[in-house]
């Protein structure tokens, strides 16, 4: 949504910032550490690489903060209670939701549902990779 308004110059600034902050060095170091752990635990190295690639592209595309906060909420729900029937109700921003028209509410529900399903998929993927290993750190 915010992505639509970005200019090429803004994308370049973000890339330069990642370089200055050592984003790629940190990514490479963490990836190598996790690959060694995966080999020791008997987990497919290609799955770990795939996971990290998706995580990094998501970080770059989404700016990470908003989606990461949402993912942490979903992760907390799944850790404490597992998959529940009223997850979307718990994740809905009720104040914002009440300000929307009926059509906007329906769109909000669909978008929230899509984000929730992606977060559950990420959670399951992380659990399958992490189970025998120690937790993966944030890139």
N, C-alpha and C positions, 0 to 999 in steps of 0.2 A: 504494500500500500504506500509506504513512504518511498519505496524503491522507484516508483514511477517518476518522481520529481527530481531524482538525482541526475547530475550532469556527469559527463566524462571526467571533468576536473575533480569532482567530489570522489569519484571512484578511485582516481589516482592518489588523492590525498589519503584515503583510507588504506590503500596498498602501501604507501610510503610509511604510514604510521605503523602498520604491521611489521614492516621491515625494521624500523627503528626500535620497536619494542621487543624484537627478538622472537616474534611469533613463530616463524618458520624453524628457528633453531630449537625452540621449546617443543614444537610439534615433532621434529625429527628425533629428538632425544626421547620423548615419551613413547613414540612409536617403536623405536628400537628396544626400549625397556619392556614394553608390552609384548613385542614379538618374542623376546627371549622367554618371558613368563609363559606365553602361550605354548611355545615349543616344549617347555618343561612340564606343563600341565596336560599336554596332549591335545591342545585345541588347534584347530585349523588356522594356520598363519594367514591364509588368504582371507578368512572371515574377519580377523583382527584388522588387516589392512583395509578391507572394505568398510568396516565400521568407522575407522579413523578417517577415511576419505569422505564419507558421508557427514561425519561430525564437523570436519574442517569446512566443507562446502556450505553446510548449514550455518556455521559461524560467520563465514564471509558474507553470505547472502543476507542473513537475517540480522546481522549486527549482534547476535547471540543473546543480548540481555532480556528482551521481552519473551522470546521463546524459551530461554533457559529458566526464567521465573515460572512460566506456565508449566514446563516440564517438571520442575521441582514440586509444584503443587500436585501434579498427577502422580509423581513418584511417591510422595508422602501418602496419598490415598491408597495406592497399590500396595505399598509396604505394610501399611497398618490394617487395611481391610480387604485387599484384593480387588478384583473387578466387581464393582457394585452397580446397581441399576440406576442410581440417582447421581452419577458422577457429573453429568452435564449441569444438573441443578446446583451442585456444590461449586462448580467452576464458573458459573455465570456471574457476571458483575451486575447485581440486581439493580443498583441505582441507575446505571447506564441503560440497562435493558428496559426499564420502565419509561425512559424518555423516547424510545423508538416507536415508530408506527408498526402496524401489524406486519407489513411486508419486510420492514427492516429487522423486526424480531425474528422472522423466519430465516432471513439471510444470516443473521447473527448466530442462530441455532445451528445452521448448516456449517458455517465456518468454525464454530466452536467444536462441533462434532468431528470435523475433519482434523482439527488440531489435536483433539483428544485421541483419535485413532492413531495418528502419527506418533504421539507421545507414548501410547501403549506399545506400539510396535518397537519404538526405540528402547523402551523399558525392557521388553522381552529379549531384544537383541543383546542389550547390555548384560542382563542376567545370565543369558546363555554363555556369554564370553567371560563374564566375571566369576561365575560360580566357583570354578576350581582355582581361580587366581585371586589376587587382591584387587581392590577397586581400581578402576581406571580413573585417572585424574582428568580434570577439565583441560582442554587445549586452549 
